[in-house]
Amino acid sequence: MKQTPKITVITKDVCRDLRSDLDAALIEVGHRLGLSIKVGNMRFTNTHVDIKITADVLSSTGEVVDSRTTDWPKYCNLFGFKPEHLGATIQITHGRATIFGLDLKKRKFPIIVKAFDGKMFKLSAEFARRQLGVQ
């Protein structure tokens, strides 16, 4: 069995190798736990590396459960919408988009829409209501 050489200095190449090994291991752990686990930013010096790891709950269809979507029924009335407006199609400057959810941290642009090309945009509640024809 070939022995892996011991790392004495952390470099960009070491971080790349570490990321690929962690990604492979986290896929297995994620499948076992029903989570989507990903390696995020890595910051390193020559003797230390900080690694951000995020985990998201998966729905029964295998998609990541997004709090921006799950928050819609609870908070949409604060912005003048109804729960059934989630998923509605509206016209934006980039074409047509569907209402994806709410980002409660964004006071001016709390409405999140997803364009048909997959890009996400944030809109003011007033603009989204006007596009839906809601008073």
Secondary structure, 3 states (H helix, E strand, C coil): CCCCCCCCCCCHHHHHHHHHHHHHHHHHHHHHHCEEEEEEEEEECCCCEEEEEEEEEECCCCCECCHHHHCHHHHHHHHCCCHHHCCCEEEECCEEEEEEEECCCCCCCCEEEEECCCCEEEECHHHHHHHHCCC
